[in-house]
Amino acid sequence: MNKYQYFVNGNSVSKKELTSKLKECCLKWVSTMESPLEGIDIMDYDDMLFKKKLRDVEKGTIIVMGRDIFRRTKVIK
């Protein structure tokens, strides 16, 4: 039995699913490549932000990133 229950946008998920969804939200803009007709933004994964937000979720803080809400609750037996 798990000691904690994780939620993303109010839906119960596993910790693995929560971390993968949180990783998707932790992108940072690196640069823009310009072509004659359009610009392409280059994004990179922000490891420091991901680790900070994951620690905050583990402490019990509700994290809001964009349209996603991440939280953890203790399972009461």
C-alpha positions in Angstrom: 0.0 0.0 0.0 1.3 3.4 -0.9 1.7 6.0 1.8 1.0 9.0 -0.4 -1.4 9.7 -3.3 -0.3 12.0 -6.1 -2.6 14.2 -8.2 -2.3 16.0 -11.5 -5.2 18.3 -12.3 -7.3 16.5 -9.7 -6.8 13.1 -11.2 -5.0 10.4 -9.1 -1.8 9.3 -10.8 1.3 7.3 -9.9 4.5 9.1 -8.8 6.1 8.1 -12.1 3.3 9.7 -14.1 3.5 12.9 -11.9 7.3 13.2 -12.5 6.9 12.7 -16.3 4.1 15.3 -16.5 6.2 17.7 -14.3 9.2 17.2 -16.6 7.1 18.3 -19.6 6.3 21.6 -17.8 10.0 22.3 -16.9 11.2 23.6 -20.3 13.2 26.7 -20.8 13.8 28.8 -23.9 17.4 28.6 -25.1 17.5 30.5 -28.4 15.7 31.2 -31.7 16.9 30.1 -35.1 15.8 32.5 -37.8 14.9 31.4 -41.3 13.5 33.7 -44.0 9.9 32.9 -43.3 9.8 31.9 -39.6 11.6 31.6 -36.3 12.2 28.4 -34.5 12.4 28.5 -30.7 14.9 26.0 -29.2 13.8 24.6 -25.9 15.8 22.7 -23.3 14.9 20.8 -20.1 15.5 22.8 -16.9 16.8 20.3 -14.4 17.1 22.7 -11.5 13.5 23.9 -11.8 12.3 20.3 -12.1 14.2 19.2 -8.9 12.9 22.3 -7.0 9.3 21.7 -8.0 9.5 18.0 -7.2 10.9 18.7 -3.7 8.1 21.2 -3.2 5.5 18.6 -4.1 7.2 16.1 -1.7 6.9 18.7 1.1 3.1 18.9 0.4 3.0 22.2 -1.5 0.5 22.6 -4.3 2.4 23.5 -7.5 0.7 25.3 -10.4 2.6 25.5 -13.6 0.7 26.7 -16.6 -2.6 24.9 -16.7 -1.3 21.9 -14.6 -1.8 21.5 -10.8 0.5 19.1 -9.0 0.0 17.9 -5.4 0.5 15.1 -3.0 -1.7 13.9 -0.1 -1.1 11.4 2.7 -3.3 8.3 2.5 -5.3 7.9 5.7 -5.9 4.3 6.7 
